[in-house]
Amino acid sequence: MRKGFIITSIMLVLALAVITFLYPFLWWLAFVLLPFLVLGLIDYFQKSDNIRRTYPLFGRITNFLEKQRHVVQETVLLNRTEGKPFNWIQKEIVYKRAANANKSQPFGTQIPYDEVGREWFTHSIYPAKEVIDDFRVTVGSSLCSQPYSSSILNLAGMSYGSISKNATLAFNGGAKIAGFAQNTGEGGFTPYHQEYGADIIFQIGTGYFGCRTEEGNFDPEKFQEIALHEVVKMIEIKISQGAKPGFGAILPAKKNTKEIAKFRDVEKGTEILSPPHHSAFGNDEEMISFIGKLRKLSNGKPVGIKLCVGQKDEFERMVQTFAEKQNYPDFIAIDGAEGGTGAAHMESLHWAGLAIVEAVHFAHSTLTKHKLRDEIKLMAAGKIISAFDIYRMLALGADACYSARGMMFALGCVQSLKCNLDTCPTGITTMVPSRVESLVVEDKKTKVANYHKNTMEAFRELLGSMGLENRTGVHRKYIVRRINETETKTYDEIYNSLK
Ligand SMILES: Cc1cc2nc3c(=O)[nH]c(=O)nc-3n(C[C@H](O)[C@H](O)[C@H](O)COP(=O)(O)O)c2cc1C
């Protein structure tokens, strides 16, 4: 092919010379064809891409198709049960709930009941006539003086910088309308988190963005200024994130605009790498005293930690220390390994951390074993989309849930997997002004609120169908999983319940 290209090119040039000599009015042929020839020659001589080197010009077609592979798959080729991390059925649930559209589905389920791993809930012969539950939970141990009444579904942390200004604003507006909390993520507390007055969970990560010293360490004064703000209801210390546990966070240089650099106290246009570890604490005792310090600085607001479960013995030791010292966080947010991110290292994205179902079961059991279950609330995040997902988490022991990507779908996310490239087609995870403008805050804040409201309504109906009048009756025995071709087990049997 390489030799063929050179021979064809020489012949083409000769043919063009002859044609334009004989028929000068066909000069434009050279104008059209020569750029292709130049591209082909570039391919021929370059050394980094073997396909383009072997197939000059034509190799570009394969490269182009490879780049568009995901978009074509997502939009044209996949059927309703396919697509990752979320399939079309999951996305459609959010799109419809966000749009307040037709709640029904025709014909029958497309999720096969005979597949190993398939799960469902069990309904009652006598559905409840009425479900009376405000779907709120009070977060705040006896060590905190300003407990917070939280929705059982909140917006998970997504930093300003990983998501755009309009996305942050739409989330803030939606959270205010529907009455749930917006977690800032680790990128600081910005004016966009205050625009509509929604409740805020202020998150600090290892970069201490928004409250860092020049050297990148924790700055108590800057923290206090934010923590005492009236919309800030809780504080969350991010220890690790499901998509990249044990690794630091990355904000690509392209997304580090002047404004973001200002909010984060960093240099504009540089890649921002938050370290994997905290500089404010390095063991359980130090963590406990840091939590106490933040609680004091925030005037007694609930302070929690967010982590993805990794080494179980370490987690158990940490909880044991909480119990021995009778000093602990007000909540623990567990992020499943299947959790999302704006950008992550590949090893940590694919192969690190415990999945959310096992992790919530383990965290709940450990807290129960150390008699801390009443003091420390448990939040869960990891592909929570539907009311059934919420039920599973509560059945395993979570008190409340977080959703990040579900809420992104409410903003119109199409799962194009471009969050780390600054080319998000829906204006959610990009800083490019023209793309950000495509996300209309007034419209999307209503959609976010609708999604939340309709999911809570669906949860109410789901409880009713199980014959439960409120969520105190939620139990593992009402969830079934197919474990092989002929057998099923309830969650109660699989995750041997601690009664
Ligand atoms: C674009 C994006 C940005 C995120 N940024 C943060 C962050 O700043 N801090 C954090 O703790 N988690 C962050 N996460 C993780 C989410 O908070 C959440 O824990 C995880 O995505 C699981 O929820 P999901 O499955 O509903 O998306 C981010 C996730 C996404 C998709």
Ligand as a Chemical Component Dictionary entry (heavy atoms), coordinates in Angstrom:
data_LIG
# 
_chem_comp.id                   LIG 
_chem_comp.type                 NON-POLYMER 
_chem_comp.pdbx_formal_charge   0 
_chem_comp.three_letter_code    LIG 
# 
loop_
_chem_comp_atom.comp_id 
_chem_comp_atom.atom_id 
_chem_comp_atom.alt_atom_id 
_chem_comp_atom.type_symbol 
_chem_comp_atom.charge 
_chem_comp_atom.model_Cartn_x 
_chem_comp_atom.model_Cartn_y 
_chem_comp_atom.model_Cartn_z 
_chem_comp_atom.pdbx_ordinal 
LIG C1  C1  C 0 -18.384 14.929 36.474 1  
LIG C2  C2  C 0 -18.202 14.359 37.856 2  
LIG C3  C3  C 0 -17.491 15.075 38.807 3  
LIG C4  C4  C 0 -17.321 14.569 40.092 4  
LIG N1  N1  N 0 -16.646 15.312 41.035 5  
LIG C5  C5  C 0 -16.547 14.843 42.294 6  
LIG C6  C6  C 0 -15.953 15.627 43.319 7  
LIG O1  O1  O 0 -15.530 16.762 43.117 8  
LIG N2  N2  N 0 -15.891 15.084 44.552 9  
LIG C7  C7  C 0 -16.387 13.840 44.850 10 
LIG O2  O2  O 0 -16.324 13.406 45.989 11 
LIG N3  N3  N 0 -16.962 13.093 43.903 12 
LIG C8  C8  C 0 -17.062 13.559 42.640 13 
LIG N4  N4  N 0 -17.699 12.805 41.703 14 
LIG C9  C9  C 0 -18.258 11.488 42.098 15 
LIG C10 C10 C 0 -19.721 11.632 42.495 16 
LIG O3  O3  O 0 -19.863 12.516 43.573 17 
LIG C11 C11 C 0 -20.354 10.295 42.918 18 
LIG O4  O4  O 0 -19.803 9.880  44.120 19 
LIG C12 C12 C 0 -20.170 9.182  41.902 20 
LIG O5  O5  O 0 -20.254 9.644  40.591 21 
LIG C13 C13 C 0 -21.226 8.090  42.103 22 
LIG O6  O6  O 0 -22.500 8.569  41.842 23 
LIG P1  P1  P 0 -23.267 8.272  40.446 24 
LIG O7  O7  O 0 -23.087 6.831  40.167 25 
LIG O8  O8  O 0 -24.668 8.675  40.743 26 
LIG O9  O9  O 0 -22.609 9.108  39.415 27 
LIG C14 C14 C 0 -17.864 13.300 40.417 28 
LIG C15 C15 C 0 -18.584 12.589 39.458 29 
LIG C16 C16 C 0 -18.762 13.093 38.193 30 
LIG C17 C17 C 0 -19.560 12.304 37.192 31 
# 
loop_
_chem_comp_bond.comp_id 
_chem_comp_bond.atom_id_1 
_chem_comp_bond.atom_id_2 
_chem_comp_bond.value_order 
_chem_comp_bond.pdbx_ordinal 
LIG C1  C2  SING 1  
LIG C2  C3  SING 2  
LIG C2  C16 DOUB 3  
LIG C3  C4  DOUB 4  
LIG C4  N1  SING 5  
LIG C4  C14 SING 6  
LIG N1  C5  DOUB 7  
LIG C5  C6  SING 8  
LIG C5  C8  SING 9  
LIG C6  O1  DOUB 10 
LIG C6  N2  SING 11 
LIG N2  C7  SING 12 
LIG C7  O2  DOUB 13 
LIG C7  N3  SING 14 
LIG N3  C8  DOUB 15 
LIG C8  N4  SING 16 
LIG N4  C9  SING 17 
LIG N4  C14 SING 18 
LIG C9  C10 SING 19 
LIG C10 O3  SING 20 
LIG C10 C11 SING 21 
LIG C11 O4  SING 22 
LIG C11 C12 SING 23 
LIG C12 O5  SING 24 
LIG C12 C13 SING 25 
LIG C13 O6  SING 26 
LIG O6  P1  SING 27 
LIG P1  O7  DOUB 28 
LIG P1  O8  SING 29 
LIG P1  O9  SING 30 
LIG C14 C15 DOUB 31 
LIG C15 C16 SING 32 
LIG C16 C17 SING 33 
# 
